[in-house]
Amino acid sequence: MTMPRILFGGDYNPEQWPEDVWAEDMKLMVEAGVSLVSVGIFAWAQVEPRPGEYDFGWFDRVLDHLADAGIGASLATMTASPPPWLSRLHPEVLPNRADGVTLWPGARQHYCPSSPVYREHAARLVEQLAGRYGSHPALRLWHVGNEYGCHVRACYCDVSAADFRRWLRDRYGDVDALNAAWSTTFWSQRYDDWSEVLPPRTAPTFGNPAQKLDFARFSDDAILACYTLERDILRRHTPDVPLTTNFIGLVHKPIDSFRWAAEQDVVSLDSYPDPYDPRTHVDAGFGYDLVRSARRGQPWLLMEQAPSAVNWRERNAPKPPGVMRLWSWQAVAQGADAVLFFQWRQAAGGAEKFHSAMLPHTGEHTRTHREVRELGAEIAAAAELAGTRVQADVALLHDWPNWWAVEGDAHPAPLDLLAAHRAHYGPVFDAHVTCDVVPPDADLAGYRLVIVPNLYLLSTATADALRAHVHRGGILLVSYFTGVVDETERLHPGGAPGPLRDLLGLRVEEFWPLPVDGTIGLNLGGRHGRGLEWSEWVEPAGAQVMGTFTDGELTGRPAVLRHSYGEGAAWYLATRPDPALMRAVLDQVRAEAGVAPVLPDLPDGVQAVRRHGGYRSYLFLLNHGGTPATVALPAPAVDLLGEQDAPTDLVTLPPRGVAVLRS
């Protein structure tokens, strides 16, 4: 999907306002440069007030107003929040938690993903929408559902139990194969009949880890089935209209974004970085690199962000002046072809009335709305960026089944996979090196360096791909607790790192997790630091020791190792080095891989990213720091956001400043 320009706008909920407000909305949207709005997301109860009785007249007028104003509609299927009558007539659609508690109406997303009743009513509504609006001049994009898995990440009711058993039969064929995969000889868990198999409901102690892993896979599939049901209806009616659904949380654990991306025409993300966190832009960068990588570098859509404060954190700080602009351009720099917000007009009631909007309660003569208008003008002036792409020499491997498994129960210590990713991604980001975030089955041929943190669940296929990457000359960095189990949570024979033992040239004899907040001394070629969270007793089997532990029982034992393999080399970290030492390790590994920064010697806090298209290259400079920064360019370039058209080779960025340079 290619956009003619960088899209700009946000969620529009006209049903919350009397019709005499809509004309003002259209006027102010046009003045703010709005080109796309997400509309109808929570309109099910308004368009179908009773089962099978539809009232589309008001929504017809909304879309007509948008078309007349030249504003496109990202038209939602309206199925994200069922109307109260559905659960009143069919209480079996309501989801259950693992402890059996029913989740009731009164908020949103109150449906069991496996419910055939919910799916039937949702499909009927989508048929109506597709038939009625498929050729409407305002329609630009279908917005299927909304933030899938945000509140109901899994359902444990009897309907879901039956669907889980069906899913398991499709996966394993018979109960004997299930017993083997789930290691049910342990704790007398052997099943004799499918009817005995249940979701992993609340139990006396640790549940079966293979059962939990399969239930996570199933739950993702059950939610995805709701999406594809609606998607297929829309494609039947409007095969030429692209469609998407919005991922949440930068990286959302219940939803395998890599699998979902293959079912969409363009990937969308809702991004809400925390203004209190000085490293929040790095976390955002990780999420942006992941969604860009999910469709192999295709530009993506920033579907939601807050113009200022949100309403759902314990403390909800507004974005200081300039931050909204800075973070919007960061998304564009990292591959977004749309900058949208939640929402256009700030709600007067309901749970999100304190969530900021493009048009605040206090109206158009406000700091937030002025910043929105200024950004809209900049976005419009940078239309030529649309369709350009980001290129990367480094990839970090992320795998959803591993995420579900590595954070399971009864492990040597609790691990936070996203924290591990941040620890490895952050030094690459700080070094001004672009990094893709890819699935295990990604084509690694284009990368010089591949980073693999905590890949506890490792398939032989992934091991073969990593081995091939190194053999042909690539560099690999693997960190602790990798290669422990296979896809069914059974230990690899011979222990960690399982199928990677020959590639890494070592074996892990024992896991030595550190105490809470404990550290362990490290010596990396004369540079000293501390290891965090974890340590291991590693026996080299061909690998060269590059760094050692300097504390306790592991004193003198290998902590960082390197093993030549084929034309390349594989590195292994038996702990998580502190940030300064991790940066040193990754700088050394990057240098071996021949990976250079986008620009060298940038001031602290400045992010540099390039997008490429045709014969042009665009350099983005974003100052996340609190002081002005001056950047020398390798060649004169024109700032698309500047007041002068003359090329320059020296750029001064104020705090939160942005430059978009055409070379």
N, C-alpha and C positions, 0 to 999 in steps of 0.2 A: 504494500500500500504506500503510495507516494502522495504527500500533501503539497498543494500549490504554494503554501506559505507556512510559517510557524503559527499555529492556531492559538487563540487567546480567548479566555472566557471563564465559565464556571457552571456549577449546578444552579439551575433556575427552578424554583418551586412556586409557580404562580397560584396554585391552589390554596396557598396560605394567605392570600391577599385578595381583597375585592377587585373586581375587574377595572375599576377606575384607576387603579394603581398601575396596570399593565402598560398603558400608554407612556407613562413616565419611565417605566423600566426600559422600554424600547429606545426612547430618546437618550437616556443616560448610557445605555449599552453602546449605542452607536458612537456617542461622544468619547467613550472609554476605549474604543477600538475592539470591542468584543466581536469575534467572528464565529464562535461555537459555544453553545450551551448544552449541558446535559439536562434533559427535561423528562418528567414523568416518573422519576425513580420510585417515589412513594405515593403514586396516584391510584393504586389499585382500588382502594375503597371509594374513591371519588368517581372512577369511570365504571365500576361495577358495584353499585351500592347494595344490590341484592343478587343472589345467584342467577346468572343468565340475563340480567337486566342491565343494559349498558347505557351510559350517558356520556357520549363523546362530544357533545355540542360545545362545551366550554373548552375542551382540549383542541378541537378543530380551530377555534378562534386563536388560541395560543400559538399554534403552529403557523397559522396564516399571518399573525402579527410578526413572527420571526422571519418568515419568508419575505414579507413586505419590507422589513428593515435590512434585509440582506444578511441575516444571521443564520447560520446553520444549526441544525438540531442533532445532537447525539441522543437519539430517541431510546429511552429505557423501556424494557419489557414490563416494568411495573410489578415484578413478582417478588421483590426482595422482602416485602412485609405484607403477609396475607391480611385481608380484612377480617374484622371480628366475627362476621357471620360464618366464616369457614370453620373456625375451631368450635363455634357454638353448635353447628350442625354436625361437625365431624371431629370430635375431640381426639380421635386417634391420630390426627395429623400433628399433635403437639409432641415435641421432643422430650426425651428423658435423659437425665444425667446418669453417670455410672452408679450412683447410689440410689437410683430409682426415683429421684425427685423430678416431677414434671415441671417443665418450663412453660409458663403461661403467657397469654397475650398481655399487652400493656407496654411493650417496648417495640422490638422489631426482630425479624428473622426467626419467628417462633414457628418453625415447621421441621418435621423430621425429613431429612433429605431422601430417605428411602420410601416415603409415603406415596403410594400410588394415587391416593385421593388428592394430595397436594399437587402432584405432577399433572394429573388430569385437569384440574382447574387452572393451573398455570398455563398449560398448553392451549387450553380453550381461549384464554385471554390473549396469548401471543398470536394465535390465528386471527383474532379480531384486529389486533394492532397491525399485523403485517398486511392483511387484506385492505384495511382502511387507509393506511399511511405509506404503503410501500412506494407509491409514486408521488408523494407530496414534495413540492419544491424545496421545503426546508430540510428534508431528510439528507443528512450527510453520512451518518454512522449509526449502527445499532449498538446500544449499550445493554448487554444481556445481564439480567439480575443486578446485583450490586454487592461488592465486598463479600464474596462467597466465603463462608467459614469464619466470619468475623466473630460472631457470638455463639453459634452452634457449630462446633468443630467436629462433633461426632454425636450420634444418638444411640442410646443403649436400650431402646424400647423393644417390644416383641416384634414389631414390624421390621425394625433394623436387624434383629436377631435372625429372622427368616431370610432377609436379604443377604446377611453375612454368610449364612450356610450355603445359599445359592452361589455366592462369590467363591467360597472355598471349594465347592464341588467343581466349579469351572477351573479353578487353579490346580487342584490336586487329583481330581478324578474319583478317588474313593477314600474311605476313612483310614485304611491302612497307610496310604501315602501321607495323609494328614498327620497321623500318629508319628510317623518317621520324621516329618519335617518339624513337628513341634516337640520332639523329644519327650513324649508323654509317658515314657517308662519312669521318668522322674516324678516322685510324689504321687504315684498311682493315679496319673491323669489320663490313662488310656481310654479312648472313646470306642464304643462298640456300635453306635448308631448316630447318624447326623443330628437327630433331635436332641442329643446330649450336649451339642456344641453351642456355646453362648458367647456373646460379646464379653470382653474382660471387665465385667461389673465389679463393684467393690467387694473385695475378698478379705479373708483373715490376715493375709500377709502378702509377700511378693507374688504377683501373678506370673504366668508363663510368659517369658519375654518374646518367644516366637509368636504366641497368640496376640500379644499387644502389637507387635510389629505388623502382623497381617491385618489387624483391625485398623491400624493407621492407614495402611494401603487401601483397605476396603472403604474407609470413611472418605478418603480423598476421591476414590472412584465414585462413590455414591453421590457426593456433591457435584463432581464433574458430570455425572449423568443428568443432573438437573439442568446444568448449563447446555450440554449438547442436545438435549431434548428441544430446548427453545431455539438454539442455534440452527438446528436442522429445519425447523419450521420457517425461520427467517430466510434461510438460503433457498428454500423451495419457492418462496414468494418473491424474493428480491436477490437473485444470485449475484448481482453487480454491486450491491451495497455492502461495504465492509462492516465487520463487526468486531467487538471487543468486550471484555469485562475487566473491571478494575481490581488489581491486586492491592493488598493493604500491608501496612507495617514494614515497608521497605523489603523485608523478607519474612513471609508468614509461614509458620511451621506446619499447619495442617494442610496447606495447599502446595502441591508440587508444581511450582511455576514453570518449570521446564516442560513437563508433560502438558500442562494447560496451554502453554504458548503455541504448541503445535496445532491446537484446535481453534486458533483465532487468526484474524487477518492482521491485527496489530495489537501489541501488548500495551496495557495501561497500568499505571501505578498511582496510588494515593500516598503522599509523602508528608509526614508531620514531624520533622526534626524538633528536638527540644531546645528552645532558646537558652535554657540554663546551662547546657552542656557545651563546654568550649571545643569539644571534638565532635560535635554532632554532625558537622558537614562531612566528616570522614565516614561516619556511619551511613549518611545519605549517599555518599559516593559509592559505597559498596552496593547498596540497593540499586542505584542507577546503572552501575556496571553489570549487575546481574540481569536486570530486565532487558538491557540492550543486548546482552549475550543470548538471552532466551530464544530469540529468533535470528541468531547468527549475525548480529550487528545492525539489524533493521532499526530505523528510528522508532521511538516509542512515544507514548502520550503521557504527560504528567496530568492525570485526570483530576486530582484533588490536591490542594495544599491550603494552609490557612493564610489569609491575608495578614493576620496578626495573631491574636491569642486563640487557643482551643478552649474546650470546656471540660475535658474529661481527665486531665491530670489532677493530682492533688493540689498542685500550684500551677496556675495558668498565666504565665507571663506573656505580655504582648511582644511581638517582634519589634525591636528597636528600629528607628528610621534607617532605611537602606538595606535591612536584612532580607526583607521579602524580595526586593529586586536582586540582591546578590544570590540568594538561594534559587530563584527562578532561573537566572542565567547559568547557575551551576548545572541544573537539570538539562538545559539546552546544550551546554558544553559537553555533557556526557551522553548526548544522543537523543534528547527529547525533541520532538517536532510539535509539541503543544504545551502550553502553560495555562492550566485551568485551576480554579479555586473551588473550595466549598465555603460559602456559596455566594450567589449574586447579592441578594438582599437579606440582611440579618433578620432571623426569625423573631417574632414578637412573643411567641409562646412555645411550649414544649421543652424537651430535655436539652436542646442545643441553642437555646435563646442567648446564651452568653458566648457562643462560638462566633468569632469574628466573621465578617463578610466583606465583599468588595464594596458594598454600599452599607455602611454601618447604621445603627439606630439613629445616630445624630446627623445622618444625611450626607450629601455630596461635598459639603464644605468642611472636610475633615482630612487629617493627615493621611489616613489609610486610603481614602478614595483618591486623593491627589496622587499618591504613589502608584495606585492602580492605573490611573490615566497615563501617567508618565511611562510606566512599563508598557502599557498597551501601545503607545506611540513608538517606543523602541522596538518592540516585537514586530510591528508592521514595517518598520524601516529595514529590518533584517530578513526580509522574505527569502532572499537568495540562499539562506542557510538550509532551507527545507530540503530534505532528501540526502544531504551530505552525511557522511559516516565517520565513525571513530575507529581507528585501527590500534591494535595492541600486540606487543611482543610477549606479554606475560599473561598467564592464565592461572586463576585460583580455582581449584576443583571443589564444588559443593554438590552434595548428594542428599536428597530428601530422605530416602530410606535409612541412610547412615545417620542423619539427624534424629530421626525417630528412635533409632536403636542406641546410639551412643549416649543419649541422655536417659537411658532406662535405669531400672532399679538394680540393686545388689552388685554394683560395679566397685572396683577398688576405691574410687572416689567419684563424686558427682562432677560431671564435665558440662560446660556451657559451650556448645559448638560455635555459636555466633561470636562469643568472646574470643575463642581461638581464631576464628576468621579475622576478627578485628586486629588481633595481635600480629597476624601475618600480613594483612592487607595494609594496615596503617603505615608501616615503614615504606612500602612501595608507593603509596599515595604521597607521603611526605617527600619522597625522592623525585616527585614529578614524573612518575612512570605510569602510563596507562595500563590498566589490568582488566582483562575480561574475567567474568565469574561463570564457569561452565559446568555442565553436567558430566558424569563419568563417561558417557558415550560420545562426547564431543570429539570432533576431528582436531587432534593436537598438532597436526603437521605444520601449522603456521606459527607456532609459538617457540620462542627460544628458551623460555623458562616456564615450568609448571610447578605450582605450589600446592601441596596436599596436606592440610592440617587434620589430624585426628580422624583418619578414614578407618574407623573401627570396623565397619561393615565393608568388606572388600570382596568383590566377585573376581573370578579368574579372568573374565573378559576385561575388566578394568585393569587388573594387574598386567595383562598382556599389552594393553594400550600404553600403559606407563613404561613398560619395558621397551616397547618399540620406539617410543619418544626418545628415550635416552640412547638406545642403540644407534639411532640415526644421527646423533650429535646433539640432542637437546640436553638441558640441565633440569634436574628434578630436585625439589626440596620437600621432604616428608617429615612430619613431626609425630611425636609419641602416640601410643595407643592406636596404632594403625595396623591393619591386616590381622585383626584378632578373630573375627567371625566371618562366616559366609552369609548368604542371603536369607538363611533360615535361623540365624543366631546360633549356629553350631560352630565351635572353635575349629579353626584351621589346624590340621594335624601338625604337630611339632611346635606349636605356639607362634607368637608374633615374631616378625611381621608377615607370617603366612606365605602367600605366593610371591611376596617381594623379597624373600630372604636372599636369593641369588643376586637380584638387582642392587639391593642395599649393602650386601656383603656383611651381614651381621645377623645375630639372633638375640631376642630379648628373653633373658632368663626369668626376671622378676619385675613386676611393677612396684615402684616405691612411691606412692603418692605422698605429697608433703602434708603436714598438718595445716589446719585452717590458718590462713595468713602466714604460713611458714614459707621460708625460702631456703635455697641451697647455693653454696658458692660455686662460681664458674670461672674457668680460666680458658680464654679463647686466644691462643697464640700470644700470651702475655697481656692481653686485655682482660681485666677482671670485672665481674658483675655477679648478678644473682639469677638463679633459676626460680621460676614461680610455679606453683600448683602441683607439679608432677616431677618425678624422676624415675629412671629405670636402670636396672642392672643389665648392661649390654655386653655381649661377647662379640668382638670383631671376628669376621670370617672372610677376611680379604679387604675390609674397609680400612682406610687410613684415619687415625684419631686426630682430629683437628682441635678439639677442646676437651677439657676434663672437669669433673666435679672436684671441689676443694673442701668439702665439708663431710663430716660424719662417716657412716659406713661406706659411702661411695667415694671417699677421697681417692683421687688418682684414677678413677674409672672413667671410661669414655662418656662424654656428654654430647659432643658434636662429631660426626663422622662423615667421611667422603669416600665414595667408591667409584672408580672408573669402570665404565661398562660400555662396550662397543666404542662408538665415537664420542660418547658423552660421559656424564657423571651424575651420580645421585648422592644427595646429602641427607643426613638424618639428624634430627634434634631429639634427644632423649629427655628434654625438659622444655619449658617455655622461657627463653631468656628474657630478662627485664627489657623494657622498651629500647634503651640505649644500645644494649648488646644485641637485641634482635635486629635493630637497624644495621649494626655492624655486620652481622651474619648475612643479612639480605643484600647489603651493598657488595659484599664479597662474592656472593653467589651470582648476583646480577652481572657483576663485572666479568665473571667467568663465562656467563651466557652471552655477553656482548650486547646487553640491553642498556641503551642510553636514555637519559631523561628527555622529556619534550624540550626543555630548555635547561642548561646547566646554571648553577650558581644563582638560583632565584632567592629573593629575600624570604625569611621565615613567614609562613602564613599565606604565601601566594601560591595558588593552584594554577597549573598550566595544562591545557588540553587542546588537542588539534582535532578538527573535523575536516574531512577531505571530500571533494566532489569535482569530477571532471579534471580540469587542469588547475583548479584553485585549491588552496589550503587556507583554513581559518584557524587562527590561534586565539584561544580564550585565556585571558588572565583575570583571575578573581582573587581579591585580597580579603582573606578571612581573618587577617590580623587586625590589631588595634592601632597600628601606626601606619603612616604613609609608606609606600614602597615604590622604588624606581627600578624599572626593568629595561635592560639594554637588549634590543632585538638583533637577531643575526642579519637582518636585511630590512630596509624600509618597508612599512606596511601602512595601510589606511584603516583607521578605527571606524567601524560601522556605526558605533554609538557616539562618536565624537562630533564636535562642531566644525572641525576643519576637514576638508577633503584631501589635504596635502599629505603625502606619506611621511612617516616619522620613524626613527630608529631608536627612540627613547620614550618610554611610557611611564608616567607617574600616576600611581593609583592611590587615592585617598583610602582611609579605612572603609571597608565594605565596597570598595570601588571595583568596577568591571571594565574591561576593554575586550572588544571583539575585532580582531585584526585580520584583514584580507591580505594574503600574500600571493 
